Amino acid sequence: MSLVRRSNVFDPFSMDLWDPFDTMFRSIVPSAASTNSETAVFASARIDWKETPEAHVFKADLPGVKKEEIKVEVEDGNVLVISGQRSREKEDKDDKWHRVERSSGQFVRRFRLPENAKVDQVKAGLENGVLTVTVPKAEEKKPEVKAIEISG
């Protein structure tokens, strides 16, 4: 069973849904989403999204994925797109595989950013197999309060 953690069930920016058949389906048909039979599914890259006072921070565990195989983009003005591909290991004719559990193939995740995101200042870094994408937040405009003198 696959259950996506949510800190707030009413979060309008979350695009993840609970899918009880997710794990079961992938174990039965591991290459269902792939047109290339040599590539298994790597479709569900797990990504954490936290909001700090200064920024929205996205972290993805992508072990074995090279920086050149990852794309971070902003499309339609406010949708963060994280995509990439993990290549399958080269097989030698003399190799005898006993188990293959690591997935390979393409993945893509999309997140609708809130209005306070500074999409022109997005930064990304890959360290020890963890991709960190930081989207700074615009400072909240504090309402200007002007004292009005009362006459009379």
Salt bridges, closest charged atoms under 4 A:
ASP16 OD1 - ARG109 NH2 2.59
ASP22 OD2 - ARG26 NH2 2.27
ASP22 OD2 - ARG46 NH2 3.70
ASP48 OD1 - ARG5 NH2 3.34
GLU51 OE2 - LYS137 NZ 2.71
GLU73 OE2 - LYS71 NZ 3.96
GLU75 OE2 - ARG110 NE 3.18
GLU89 OE1 - ARG102 NH2 2.84
GLU91 OE2 - ARG88 NE 3.66
GLU101 OE2 - ARG99 NH1 3.15
